Amino acid sequence: MTFVNDELKTFFSNLTQPNVLTFLEAMKMMGVRRNIPNISWETARFMIQTLQKRTVSHILEIGPANGFSTIMLALACPHARISSVECSRHAFEELRHNIQSFSLLQQRHELLYPAELWPKVTSNICQENISNFSLFYADARELLPAFLHGVWELGCTNPVSILRDIPERQFDCIFIDGAFRMTREFFDLSLPLLSPGGLIILDDAIKYRWKMEGFHEYLEGQGIGHSLVQTDADDGVMVIDFWNNLRKPT
């Protein structure tokens, strides 16, 4: 059983076709068995409902793991471009397979299941473009400055091939679900990439607040408005909405 109640199952059943929902349930169950830190169904519903109220054309995701949250972002904003950055080689291999399977599901309406493994990534840096997705195997701390400046400056021999097909380097929404101790660094690197009036969402901001090493206090000291939204019994997300925020990204 993957849904905690019938209300959640009804929400997602109305959102997407049955084969995609079955695929997502399989991804979620596999994640639980293998301790993959996927977002909860409740958090996914909150993100979808939040993003559907906005105009979103480009999303940046840091820490997609096996792609469960990536697909949820796509369900919320089916016409948006999603750029996801994953630093784990194994997770990136699964992410790539699951996003390709999701794209095929939408086109062919057949039943597929997540794979344990996908062909190996052999380079230290990789970009895979699938439909509306740009998937990056890279350290976000190195890739985000490359997004900002439009060039890969840290040892890549062919920066044009790494940053191909990025239509714009401003994002309407940034979703951060990476290493907690790097939260402030991810935020500071992401902020210049956020479009005016954009939205930043951080997962696990209640349960693992202590692991974020003073990030909440940092925002308060910088005068950056934010809110905590409890989506689960013991956890939730942080929302930083620059539409109403006094401090705008520079």
Wavefront OBJ file of the C-alpha trace (Angstrom):
o trace
v 0.000 0.000 0.000
v 1.499 3.334 -1.015
v -1.291 5.841 -0.322
v -2.096 6.759 3.253
v -5.753 7.425 2.434
v -8.321 7.263 -0.357
v -8.336 11.037 -0.743
v -4.727 11.037 -1.911
v -5.307 8.155 -4.294
v -8.320 9.954 -5.781
v -6.279 13.132 -6.243
v -3.549 11.371 -8.205
v -5.995 9.162 -10.095
v -7.703 12.311 -11.378
v -4.355 13.876 -12.234
v -2.868 11.300 -14.556
v -3.615 8.168 -16.549
v -3.726 4.767 -14.781
v -0.492 3.403 -16.261
v 1.479 6.442 -15.078
v -0.021 6.118 -11.593
v 0.920 2.428 -11.471
v 4.447 3.367 -12.536
v 4.662 6.014 -9.795
v 3.403 3.570 -7.172
v 6.100 1.101 -8.229
v 8.750 3.827 -8.003
v 7.558 4.818 -4.543
v 7.488 1.249 -3.248
v 10.965 0.595 -4.632
v 12.185 3.779 -2.986
v 10.826 2.677 0.396
v 12.479 -0.749 0.089
v 15.833 0.745 -0.865
v 15.723 3.809 1.407
v 15.632 6.286 -1.482
v 14.633 9.708 -0.083
v 11.646 10.374 -2.341
v 9.174 13.090 -1.448
v 5.954 11.909 0.167
v 2.646 11.708 -1.672
v 1.394 14.529 0.570
v 4.330 16.778 -0.350
v 3.829 15.933 -4.013
v 0.175 16.962 -3.790
v 1.110 20.261 -2.132
v 3.709 21.046 -4.823
v 1.304 20.207 -7.623
v -1.489 22.331 -6.178
v 0.925 25.216 -5.573
v 2.516 25.157 -9.025
v -0.777 24.766 -10.871
v -1.766 28.218 -9.591
v 1.266 29.841 -11.230
v 2.711 30.349 -14.689
v 5.782 28.120 -14.789
v 7.879 27.552 -17.908
v 11.222 26.418 -16.472
v 11.940 24.451 -13.277
v 15.280 23.686 -11.641
v 15.459 20.636 -9.379
v 18.442 19.869 -7.151
v 18.521 16.305 -5.853
v 15.940 14.349 -7.884
v 17.202 10.912 -6.738
v 15.392 8.328 -8.895
v 13.046 10.894 -10.477
v 9.853 10.475 -8.448
v 9.750 14.191 -7.607
v 10.803 15.077 -11.163
v 7.737 13.343 -12.557
v 5.545 15.072 -9.990
v 6.875 18.432 -11.181
v 6.065 17.403 -14.744
v 2.507 16.455 -13.772
v 2.094 19.865 -12.143
v 3.507 21.772 -15.130
v 3.256 19.529 -18.217
v 4.524 22.213 -20.602
v 7.460 23.368 -18.481
v 11.103 22.585 -19.101
v 12.593 20.729 -16.125
v 16.341 20.764 -15.465
v 17.320 18.230 -12.786
v 20.779 17.959 -11.245
v 21.867 14.722 -9.555
v 25.367 14.117 -8.158
v 25.050 10.370 -7.494
v 26.045 8.235 -10.482
v 23.756 5.363 -9.540
v 20.805 7.671 -8.858
v 21.372 9.457 -12.170
v 21.263 6.153 -14.040
v 17.889 5.363 -12.475
v 16.665 8.920 -13.001
v 17.479 8.717 -16.696
v 15.706 5.402 -17.138
v 12.611 6.429 -15.172
v 12.193 9.729 -17.020
v 12.549 7.965 -20.358
v 9.980 5.372 -19.248
v 7.615 8.140 -18.108
v 7.908 9.864 -21.487
v 7.143 6.599 -23.280
v 4.173 5.930 -21.009
v 2.606 9.230 -21.954
v 3.095 8.544 -25.652
v 2.288 4.844 -25.935
v 0.016 4.233 -22.912
v 1.676 0.907 -22.142
v 2.669 -0.400 -18.733
v 6.328 -0.102 -17.712
v 8.096 -0.497 -14.405
v 11.140 1.223 -12.930
v 14.412 -0.562 -13.570
v 16.973 -1.382 -10.901
v 19.804 -0.327 -13.198
v 20.295 1.450 -16.506
v 23.370 1.564 -18.799
v 26.324 2.918 -16.894
v 27.394 6.543 -16.975
v 31.067 6.538 -17.873
v 31.971 10.240 -17.633
v 32.182 12.531 -14.615
v 29.758 14.980 -16.222
v 26.728 14.015 -18.263
v 23.658 15.680 -19.722
v 20.697 13.772 -21.098
v 17.825 15.532 -22.859
v 14.538 13.594 -22.900
v 11.381 15.315 -24.078
v 10.934 18.361 -21.796
v 13.619 17.183 -19.363
v 17.297 18.113 -19.137
v 19.005 15.695 -16.746
v 22.460 16.523 -15.424
v 24.873 14.179 -13.688
v 27.010 16.789 -11.958
v 27.745 18.542 -8.688
v 25.177 21.341 -8.399
v 27.789 23.534 -6.741
v 29.720 23.474 -10.018
v 26.835 23.340 -12.478
v 24.771 26.253 -11.147
v 27.550 28.827 -11.756
v 27.812 27.377 -15.252
v 24.091 28.005 -15.755
v 24.544 31.568 -14.588
v 27.527 32.363 -16.807
v 26.624 30.112 -19.711
v 29.961 28.317 -19.666
v 31.427 25.345 -17.862
v 34.607 26.575 -16.228
v 35.726 23.664 -14.085
v 37.669 21.288 -16.276
v 35.070 20.299 -18.832
v 36.682 19.867 -22.242
v 33.549 20.657 -24.216
v 31.289 23.121 -22.366
v 28.969 23.583 -25.350
v 27.964 19.920 -25.277
v 27.238 20.050 -21.546
v 24.997 23.118 -21.656
v 23.183 22.406 -24.886
v 19.469 22.968 -25.337
v 18.955 25.135 -22.261
v 16.386 27.629 -23.602
v 16.956 30.137 -20.814
v 18.935 30.319 -17.636
v 16.213 31.704 -15.416
v 13.867 29.429 -13.517
v 10.329 30.176 -12.356
v 10.549 27.495 -9.660
v 13.522 25.914 -7.905
v 13.013 22.728 -5.881
v 15.842 21.784 -3.513
v 15.979 18.288 -2.020
v 19.718 17.766 -1.760
v 22.205 17.257 1.075
v 20.897 19.184 4.075
v 24.252 20.582 5.179
v 24.605 22.203 1.750
v 21.183 23.871 1.855
v 22.513 27.397 2.268
v 25.084 26.899 -0.487
v 22.454 25.519 -2.869
v 20.168 28.428 -2.032
v 22.832 31.088 -2.558
v 23.857 29.559 -5.891
v 20.235 29.173 -7.023
v 18.986 32.627 -6.100
v 20.607 34.490 -9.044
v 18.935 31.971 -11.378
v 15.433 32.639 -10.065
v 13.171 34.691 -12.292
v 11.447 37.787 -10.816
v 8.500 36.654 -8.720
v 9.810 33.090 -8.686
v 9.334 30.384 -6.081
v 11.811 28.231 -4.130
v 10.612 25.085 -2.344
v 12.806 23.041 0.014
v 11.814 19.546 1.121
v 12.179 18.110 4.650
v 12.461 21.598 6.147
v 10.689 20.692 9.390
v 11.896 17.191 10.287
v 15.502 17.879 9.341
v 15.728 21.548 10.204
v 18.597 20.775 12.569
v 20.631 19.302 9.700
v 20.374 22.520 7.673
v 22.952 24.162 9.931
v 21.232 27.454 10.687
v 19.622 27.994 7.293
v 16.319 29.188 8.767
v 18.161 31.721 10.902
v 20.231 32.780 7.899
v 17.073 33.663 5.961
v 15.732 35.663 8.898
v 19.012 37.548 9.177
v 18.904 38.355 5.463
v 15.318 39.547 5.670
v 14.075 36.863 3.281
v 10.482 35.939 4.032
v 9.622 32.246 4.126
v 6.964 29.918 5.431
v 6.912 26.347 6.693
v 4.069 24.164 5.430
v 3.423 20.888 7.230
v 2.513 18.305 4.627
v 3.107 15.154 6.690
v 2.575 14.225 10.321
v 6.201 15.018 11.200
v 7.567 16.945 8.239
v 6.902 19.523 5.569
v 8.420 22.006 3.147
v 9.786 25.519 3.225
v 8.312 27.938 0.700
v 10.167 31.105 -0.313
v 7.876 33.074 -2.603
v 9.494 36.100 -4.222
v 6.165 37.264 -5.601
v 5.355 38.638 -2.162
v 8.886 38.770 -0.789
v 10.424 42.122 -0.003
v 13.855 40.944 -1.073
v 14.158 40.211 -4.784
v 16.800 37.942 -6.324
v 19.694 39.811 -7.936
l 1 2 3 4 5 6 7 8 9 10 11 12 13 14 15 16 17 18 19 20 21 22 23 24 25 26 27 28 29 30 31 32 33 34 35 36 37 38 39 40 41 42 43 44 45 46 47 48 49 50 51 52 53 54 55 56 57 58 59 60 61 62 63 64 65 66 67 68 69 70 71 72 73 74 75 76 77 78 79 80 81 82 83 84 85 86 87 88 89 90 91 92 93 94 95 96 97 98 99 100 101 102 103 104 105 106 107 108 109 110 111 112 113 114 115 116 117 118 119 120 121 122 123 124 125 126 127 128 129 130 131 132 133 134 135 136 137 138 139 140 141 142 143 144 145 146 147 148 149 150 151 152 153 154 155 156 157 158 159 160 161 162 163 164 165 166 167 168 169 170 171 172 173 174 175 176 177 178 179 180 181 182 183 184 185 186 187 188 189 190 191 192 193 194 195 196 197 198 199 200 201 202 203 204 205 206 207 208 209 210 211 212 213 214 215 216 217 218 219 220 221 222 223 224 225 226 227 228 229 230 231 232 233 234 235 236 237 238 239 240 241 242 243 244 245 246 247 248 249 250
